[in-house]
Amino acid sequence: MADEGAEAAAAGCPAPAADNRARLVAVVLDEASIARATADIDHERAVAIFDLIEENRFAPVGHDRGPYRLTLSIRERRLVMEIADEAGAPVITHVLSLNPFRSILRDYFLICDSYYQAIRTATPSQIEAIDMGRRGIHNEGSRLLMERLEGKIAIDFDTARRLFTLICALHWKG
């Protein structure tokens, strides 16, 4: 579609190619970076990865050897994004400071706790209000991620949202 290419260009992503190389085909969360979690949290992580792989736009700037494999980890309070081609050959590693995300992550986890508590006892309109706030903070984190990746990795907003979910999953303490 012509509109799809225009949207991708506006988001800094290459237009969809016939071979669809500007995408992720695998995402792994580094086991050493993940805190022990409940079955529900593990399920949330698996769903986030599935959703990301199903639909994404992802291209390291200056590289066209996709599709890509991504390993996410946290090392010394930094997000490490190890990018490889589909066969597993390293392409590039980006390391982002997580300091700019600290307050957003703190707010997001607080509102998530409120949301999960509200599900048990609140009215549907109260739950909806909390969920709207949760989505707003999630969107703020996604926009910040896009800004921090600008000039490094071209992604669209939906991909940024899914990646932000995984960043949260790496920080989730349960």
C-alpha positions in Angstrom: 0.0 0.0 0.0 1.2 3.5 -0.7 0.0 4.8 2.7 2.0 2.1 4.5 5.3 3.2 2.8 4.5 6.9 3.7 3.9 5.9 7.3 7.1 4.0 7.5 9.1 6.9 6.0 7.5 9.3 8.4 8.6 7.0 11.3 12.1 6.9 10.0 11.7 3.3 8.8 12.6 2.1 5.4 9.5 1.4 3.2 8.4 -2.2 3.3 10.6 -4.1 0.8 9.4 -7.0 -1.3 11.6 -9.3 0.8 10.5 -7.6 4.1 14.0 -7.5 5.5 13.4 -4.5 7.9 12.0 -6.7 10.6 12.7 -8.9 13.6 12.3 -12.6 13.3 13.5 -13.5 16.8 13.7 -11.8 20.2 15.4 -13.2 23.3 15.5 -11.7 26.8 18.8 -12.5 28.5 18.1 -14.9 31.3 20.7 -13.3 33.6 18.9 -10.0 33.2 15.4 -11.3 34.2 14.3 -11.4 37.8 12.5 -14.5 39.0 8.9 -14.2 38.1 5.5 -15.7 38.5 3.8 -17.7 35.8 1.7 -14.7 34.9 4.7 -12.5 34.4 6.4 -15.2 32.3 3.3 -15.4 30.2 3.2 -11.6 29.7 6.8 -11.7 28.5 6.1 -14.5 26.1 3.0 -12.7 24.7 5.1 -9.4 24.3 7.7 -11.3 22.3 5.2 -13.1 20.2 3.4 -9.8 19.4 6.7 -8.1 18.5 7.7 -10.8 16.1 4.3 -11.0 14.5 4.3 -7.3 13.6 7.3 -5.0 13.6 9.5 -2.6 11.6 13.1 -2.8 12.7 16.2 -1.8 10.8 19.6 -0.9 12.2 20.6 2.4 10.4 23.1 1.7 7.7 22.5 -2.1 7.6 20.4 -4.1 5.2 21.2 -7.6 6.2 17.8 -8.4 7.7 15.6 -9.8 8.9 17.2 -9.6 12.3 17.5 -11.4 15.7 17.5 -9.2 18.8 18.8 -10.1 22.2 17.9 -7.7 25.0 19.8 -7.5 28.3 20.5 -5.2 31.2 24.1 -4.6 32.1 25.3 -2.0 34.5 22.0 -0.2 34.3 22.2 0.0 30.6 20.0 -1.6 27.9 22.1 -3.8 25.6 20.6 -4.5 22.2 22.6 -7.2 20.4 21.4 -7.4 16.8 22.3 -10.3 14.5 21.2 -11.2 11.1 18.8 -14.1 10.5 21.6 -16.6 10.5 22.9 -15.3 13.8 25.9 -13.4 12.5 26.5 -10.2 14.6 25.4 -7.0 13.0 25.8 -4.4 15.7 25.3 -3.8 19.4 23.7 -0.7 20.8 23.9 0.2 24.5 21.5 2.8 25.9 21.6 4.4 29.3 18.4 3.7 31.2 18.6 6.8 33.3 16.2 8.7 31.1 13.6 5.9 31.6 13.9 5.7 35.4 10.9 7.9 36.3 8.7 6.5 33.5 9.5 2.9 34.6 8.8 3.8 38.2 5.5 5.5 37.3 4.5 2.7 35.0 5.1 0.0 37.6 3.1 2.0 40.2 0.1 2.4 37.9 0.3 -1.3 36.9 0.2 -2.3 40.6 -2.9 0.0 40.9 -4.4 -1.5 37.8 -4.0 -5.1 39.1 -5.5 -4.2 42.4 -8.4 -2.4 40.8 -9.2 -5.4 38.7 -10.1 -7.3 41.9 -12.3 -4.6 43.6 -12.9 -1.5 41.5 -15.8 -0.6 39.2 -15.4 -0.9 35.4 -15.2 2.9 35.0 -12.4 3.1 37.7 -10.5 0.3 36.0 -10.8 2.0 32.6 -9.5 5.3 34.0 -6.5 3.6 35.5 -5.9 1.7 32.3 -6.0 4.9 30.3 -3.3 6.3 32.5 -1.3 3.2 32.2 -1.4 3.3 28.4 -0.5 7.0 28.5 2.7 6.3 30.5 3.4 3.3 28.2 3.1 5.6 25.2 5.5 8.2 26.8 8.1 5.4 27.4 7.7 4.3 23.7 8.2 7.8 22.4 11.3 8.2 24.6 12.6 4.9 23.2 12.1 6.1 19.7 14.0 9.3 20.5 16.9 7.4 22.1 17.1 5.0 19.1 17.0 7.8 16.5 19.9 7.5 14.1 20.7 4.0 15.4 17.7 1.8 14.8 14.7 2.7 12.6 11.4 1.5 14.2 7.8 2.5 14.1 5.6 3.5 17.1 4.0 0.1 17.4 7.4 -1.6 17.5 8.6 0.9 20.1 5.6 0.1 22.2 6.3 -3.6 22.1 10.0 -3.0 22.8 9.2 -0.8 25.7 7.0 -3.6 27.1 10.1 -5.9 27.0 12.2 -3.3 28.7 9.6 -3.2 31.4 9.7 -7.0 31.5 13.5 -6.9 32.1 12.9 -4.6 35.1 9.8 -6.3 36.5 10.5 -7.4 40.1 7.1 -9.1 40.6 
